[in-house]
């Protein structure tokens, strides 16, 4: 009698969102896509509105371009971006982060993409940090155009 071994791929069923942690600090970013299109994505000094849930911790600049978030060391930080006009058909997605000063994220807390419009990072070190966030805005009906914008908000971890 002979037996033939068959190899079947190992499949692990993981419920969607099972591995997505729930950040203690949430940062919401609303983009006025009509303004971005009107300026061709150049010289953005308005049209981006940032808010977080840490006002009681000392955050400032709510509703402005350069939010200054204050959160406890160790907090997970969720970054979500939305188009201002949800019915426009325009889309927005975070494409990356760059740290220009400070080390609040450290190596282990640098933001990771969960969805195109949602990233999670962690404040692993105490201190102040300036970071740039880059967002891709896609707008324009039949022939959509991509606009890449960036700006530099702040995080303080205590």
Order of alpha helices (4+ residues) and beta strands (2+ residues): beta-alpha-beta-beta-beta-beta-beta-beta-beta-beta-beta
